[in-house]
Amino acid sequence: MIEFLTQNSDIILKLSTAVGLGILIGIERVLVHKEAGIKTHSLVSLGSALFVIISELLAVKYAYLGGFDPTRIASQIIVGIGFLGAGSIMLQGNRLLGLTTAGGLWVTAGIGVATGFGFYGLATITTVLVLFVLIVINIFEKPIRKISNEIDPSNPKFQ
């Protein structure tokens, strides 16, 4: 067991970091009562990191093959998460809901990709910035929406 942990310590660190950063974003989403919460964000980040790690392992295993591009796997994460995010966007009357959730899942996947490549600083800074946008910007957005609604109360986008 000790040998396994030692041999795979870099992978364990990458996957654990991806889960931890996804959990932080998910906690904020749960606190504001959004559907995609802790489990969703941590799994998106973990899955993205996993696919990047697989890409790196395949690059080493098949280095002798010409034209083999393991970054294609990582690039498809963007497509897959875009599909997942699109499923979280719904039209309710005249209001479009779920865009922030979709954006949050997309950037969480990016955090997982950065972690999978071992860019821990980039992943951590991005997580801090995501939390800044979701928490601090939300505080400033509420009064702006209220003012906008007073200017044009017929606009359901700002209700």
C-alpha positions as CSV (number, residue, x, y, z in Angstrom):
1,M,0.0,0.0,0.0
2,I,2.8,2.4,0.9
3,E,4.5,1.6,-2.4
4,F,1.3,2.3,-4.3
5,L,0.9,5.7,-2.6
6,T,4.5,6.6,-3.2
7,Q,4.4,5.7,-6.9
8,N,1.2,7.5,-7.4
9,S,1.6,10.5,-5.1
10,D,1.6,13.0,-7.9
11,I,-1.7,11.6,-9.3
12,I,-3.2,11.4,-5.9
13,L,-2.3,15.1,-5.3
14,K,-3.7,16.1,-8.6
15,L,-7.0,14.3,-8.1
16,S,-7.4,15.4,-4.5
17,T,-6.7,19.0,-5.3
18,A,-9.2,18.9,-8.2
19,V,-11.9,17.5,-5.8
20,G,-11.0,20.0,-3.1
21,L,-11.3,23.0,-5.4
22,G,-14.5,21.7,-6.9
23,I,-15.9,21.3,-3.4
24,L,-15.2,24.9,-2.6
25,I,-17.1,26.2,-5.6
26,G,-19.9,23.7,-4.9
27,I,-20.3,24.9,-1.3
28,E,-21.0,28.4,-2.6
29,R,-23.6,27.1,-5.0
30,V,-25.3,25.1,-2.2
31,L,-25.4,28.2,0.0
32,V,-27.3,30.1,-2.7
33,H,-29.6,27.1,-3.3
34,K,-28.5,26.2,-6.8
35,E,-29.1,22.7,-8.3
36,A,-25.5,22.0,-9.2
37,G,-23.8,21.9,-5.9
38,I,-20.9,20.3,-4.1
39,K,-21.1,16.8,-5.7
40,T,-21.6,18.1,-9.2
41,H,-18.7,20.7,-9.1
42,S,-16.3,18.3,-7.4
43,L,-17.1,15.5,-9.9
44,V,-16.7,17.9,-12.9
45,S,-13.3,19.0,-11.6
46,L,-12.2,15.5,-10.7
47,G,-13.3,14.1,-14.0
48,S,-11.5,16.8,-15.9
49,A,-8.3,16.2,-14.0
50,L,-8.7,12.5,-14.5
51,F,-9.0,12.9,-18.3
52,V,-5.9,15.1,-18.4
53,I,-3.9,12.6,-16.3
54,I,-5.0,9.8,-18.7
55,S,-3.8,12.1,-21.6
56,E,-0.4,12.4,-20.0
57,L,-0.1,8.7,-19.3
58,L,-1.1,7.9,-22.9
59,A,1.5,10.4,-24.1
60,V,4.2,8.5,-22.2
61,K,2.9,5.1,-23.2
62,Y,2.6,5.8,-26.9
63,A,5.4,8.4,-27.3
64,Y,6.8,6.3,-30.1
65,L,3.8,6.8,-32.3
66,G,4.0,9.7,-34.8
67,G,1.0,12.0,-35.0
68,F,-0.4,10.9,-31.6
69,D,-1.8,13.9,-29.8
70,P,-3.0,13.2,-26.2
71,T,-4.2,16.8,-25.8
72,R,-7.2,15.9,-27.9
73,I,-8.6,14.2,-24.9
74,A,-8.3,17.3,-22.8
75,S,-9.8,19.5,-25.6
76,Q,-12.9,17.3,-25.7
77,I,-13.6,18.1,-22.0
78,I,-14.7,21.5,-23.1
79,V,-17.2,20.0,-25.6
80,G,-18.5,17.5,-23.0
81,I,-18.9,20.1,-20.3
82,G,-20.6,22.5,-22.8
83,F,-23.1,19.8,-23.4
84,L,-23.6,19.3,-19.6
85,G,-23.9,23.0,-19.0
86,A,-26.4,23.4,-21.9
87,G,-28.6,20.9,-20.1
88,S,-28.7,23.1,-17.0
89,I,-30.0,26.2,-18.9
90,M,-33.8,26.5,-19.0
91,L,-36.3,29.0,-20.3
92,Q,-39.0,29.8,-17.7
93,G,-41.5,32.2,-19.2
94,N,-39.4,35.1,-20.5
95,R,-36.5,34.3,-18.1
96,L,-33.4,32.3,-18.9
97,L,-32.2,30.4,-15.9
98,G,-29.1,28.3,-15.3
99,L,-26.5,30.4,-17.2
100,T,-24.4,31.0,-14.1
101,T,-24.6,27.3,-13.3
102,A,-23.5,26.4,-16.8
103,G,-20.6,28.9,-16.6
104,G,-19.6,27.6,-13.2
105,L,-19.5,24.0,-14.4
106,W,-17.5,25.1,-17.4
107,V,-14.9,26.9,-15.4
108,T,-14.8,24.1,-12.8
109,A,-13.9,21.8,-15.6
110,G,-11.1,24.2,-16.5
111,I,-9.9,24.1,-12.9
112,G,-9.8,20.3,-13.1
113,V,-7.8,20.5,-16.4
114,A,-5.3,22.9,-14.8
115,T,-5.0,20.6,-11.8
116,G,-4.6,17.5,-14.0
117,F,-1.7,19.1,-15.8
118,G,-0.2,20.0,-12.4
119,F,-0.8,23.8,-12.6
120,Y,-1.9,24.0,-8.9
121,G,-1.3,27.8,-8.7
122,L,-3.4,28.5,-11.7
123,A,-6.2,26.2,-10.5
124,T,-6.2,27.8,-7.0
125,I,-6.1,31.4,-8.3
126,T,-9.0,30.5,-10.7
127,T,-11.0,29.0,-7.8
128,V,-10.5,32.2,-5.8
129,L,-11.6,34.3,-8.7
130,V,-14.7,32.1,-9.3
131,L,-15.7,32.5,-5.7
132,F,-15.1,36.2,-6.0
133,V,-17.4,36.4,-8.9
134,L,-20.1,34.2,-7.3
135,I,-20.0,35.8,-3.9
136,V,-18.7,39.4,-4.2
137,I,-20.1,40.3,-7.6
138,N,-23.5,38.9,-6.5
139,I,-23.5,41.4,-3.6
140,F,-23.0,44.3,-6.1
141,E,-25.4,42.8,-8.7
142,K,-28.5,42.8,-6.4
143,P,-28.8,46.6,-6.1
144,I,-28.1,47.0,-9.8
145,R,-30.9,44.6,-10.7
146,K,-33.2,46.5,-8.3
147,I,-32.4,49.8,-9.9
148,S,-32.8,48.3,-13.4
149,N,-36.2,46.9,-12.4
150,E,-37.3,50.3,-11.1
151,I,-36.3,51.9,-14.4
152,D,-38.0,49.2,-16.6
153,P,-40.4,47.1,-14.4
154,S,-41.8,45.3,-17.5
155,N,-38.4,43.7,-18.2
156,P,-38.7,40.2,-16.7
157,K,-35.0,39.6,-17.1
158,F,-34.3,41.7,-14.0
159,Q,-37.0,40.5,-11.7
